[in-house]
Amino acid sequence: MSDREPLRQRLRAGLTTLKLELDDSTVEKLLDYVDLLLRWNAAYNLTAVRDAGEMVTRHLLDSLVVLPFVSGSTLADVGTGAGIPGIPLALAKPGLRVHLVDSNGKKARFLREAVRQLKLDGTQVEECRVEAVTGEFDCITARAFATLADMLAWGGHLLAEKGRWLALKGRFPQDELDNLPVGFSIEAVHRLDVPGLDAERHLVIIKRSADGSPARKNS
């Protein structure tokens, strides 16, 4: 098990900087997730981040920084990998119904175990390509998944009429913004400051536009 107190302090300090208030139980569950990720990572290679403290910064805080932008009651996290940002957001926003989407079998097995151990009753794991997912969601998150054009072509059908797609990017993705598929428009682009992370982060918020139906791409 990881040494909890330094991790707890690091997480609490980051949450304070982000002006997020999470109760003690949620903080402990977030650290439980880090413990679980550490244990499984040795065998399953779920993430290149090996240090627990770096996981707090790069996985927890880098996910929770978008919490203020999450709205509605349903969220799909496409290309979720080890559950980022979907699991931290599910823990931080009780009542949110989350679908974790990833086609990798090893990662899906980890996700199911994480959902079970963290008692995320409103969270489901979809072991499939995003094109195969059905339904509509108020909010969709994607972190380092694909270009904006590709992610919308594959998963744009999942976005509810008044929903918002939250695309987490590194540097300002001007080329991708210039090549958005018909049927979608940029609502806003926010520069994100993640406590302890010396790297650029941007959040691109996408909505449906009135100039056509969303693009679809065959698998």
N, C-alpha and C positions, 0 to 999 in steps of 0.2 A: 504494500500500500504506500502511496505517496505521503510525504510529510504534509499534513493538512494546514498547519498554521501559516507558514509562509505563502502557500497558495491562496488561503482564505484572505490574507491581508492584501495580496496582489489583486485578487478579484474584487474585493471590497473597494480598494483604492480606485480601480478602474471604473467601477460602477458609479462611484462618487463623481469622478471626472465627467462621466457621460450623463450625470444627473438622472440616473436610474435608481429606483428604490425597489429592491427585492428582499423578501423576508428571509430569515435565517434558514428556514426549511428549504427554500428554493436554492439558496447559495450552496447548501450541503449537497443537494441533488446535482447541481452543476459540477461540483467537485467529485461526486460519485461517478459522473459521466467521464471525467478525466481519468479516474482510476480504472474504469472499465476499458477505456480506450488504450491506456498504457498496457494493460494485461493482454488484450487481444492483438495489439500492434506488433508484438514480438513475433507472433506466428503468422499473422494475416497481412502485415505490411499495409495497414489502412491509411497511414499518413507518414509523410517524411519527417514530421516533427516528432522528436523522441523525448524531449525534456518536458516534464510536467508543467513547469513555470511557463515555458513557451506555449504550451497548449492552452493555458489560461489566457494568454495574450492573443495568440493566433487563431484559436478556435472558439473560445468563449466570448471574449470581448469583441473580436472581429465579427462575430455573429450578432451579439446583442446591440451593437452600435446601430443596427437597422430597426430595432424594436419599436421606436416611436413611429415608424412609417408603416408598420403592419396594421391593417384594418380588416374588418369583416370577421366572419366566424370560421372560414375554411382557408387552408393554405396548402399548396403543393410545393415541395422543395425538390426540384428536378435536378438530376445528376448529383444527388445529395452526398454520395461517397460514404464517409463515416458518420453522416448525419449533420452536416454543417451547411447552412445555419439552422436546419430544421429542428434538431433536438434542443439546442439552447433556447430557441424561440418557443418551442412547445413547453419547456419547463418554466420559462419566464412569463408565459401568458396562458394560465390555466383556462380551460374551456375552449381554447382554439383547437379545431379539428385539423390535424396535420397528416398529409400523405407524403411519405418519404419515398422518392422514386429513384431507383438505381438498377441497372441491368446486371451488375457484377454479383455473382453468387456469394462470394466470400463476404463482401460488404453487406449484402442483404441479410446474411446469417448474423453478422454482428448487429445490424440494426434491429432485428427481431429480438435478440437477447437484450439489447439496450432498452427497447420499449418495455420488455417484460420486467427487467430489474428496476427500472426507474418508474415503473407503474404509470406509464403514459397511456392511459386507457383510451384517450381520444386520438391516438396516433396509429396509423396503419403503414405497413411497408409494402411497396409495390415493386416486385422484382421483375422489371420489364423495361423496355425502351420507352422513352417518353411519348413516342407516337402512339403507343398502344394503350395509354392511360385514357380513361373515359371520365366524363363528368366536367363540371365547371367549378372554378375556385375564385373566391374573392381576392385572394392574394397568391402570387406565385413568386418564389425566390429561386435564384440560380447564382451560384458562386463558381467562377472559373470553369464554367460548363462548356461554353461555345461562343461564337460570335453572336451578336444580337440578331442578325439575320437568320442564322441557323437555329438558334433556340426558339425563335418565334415561328419559324417554318415547321419545326418539329412539335412544338408544344403550344402554339398560339391558340389552338382550339380549346384549351383548358381555361382560358381567361374569361371570366364572367363579363357580362356586358359592361358593368360599371366597376370591374375589378382593376387591380393594379399589379403590374409585373415589376418586381424589384430585382434588377440585375446588378450584382456586385462585381465591380471592375477594379483594376489597379489604376493605371494611368488613364487620363481623360481619353475616352475612345472615339475621337472625332471621326475617323474613317467609318467606324461602325454606325455612328449616328447618322452619317450621310447616306447610308445604305439600308435604311429601315424598310421592311416590306410594306407593301400597300395594306391598308387596314389598321395600321398602328401609328401612334404618334408619341413623341416625347413630352411627358408632362413636366419633368424637371430633372436636373442633374445636380446632385449634392456632393461636395467634397466631404469626405468623412475623416475624422481624426480619431484613430484608435489608440487609446492609452498604451504606451510602451512599444508601439510598432512604428519603426522608422521606415515607412513605405507609403507610397501614394495609394489612396483608396477613394473610389467614387461610386456613388449609387445612382443608377439610371432608372428612373421611374417611367414606365411605359403604360399607356392606356389604349383602348380601342379608339379608332377614329371613325368618322362617319363616311369615309370615302371608299368603302368597299369591305368585303369580308376578309378575314385573316388568311394569309397564305398557308397552304398545307404542303407538306413534302412527303412523298412516299418513302417508306423505310426500305 
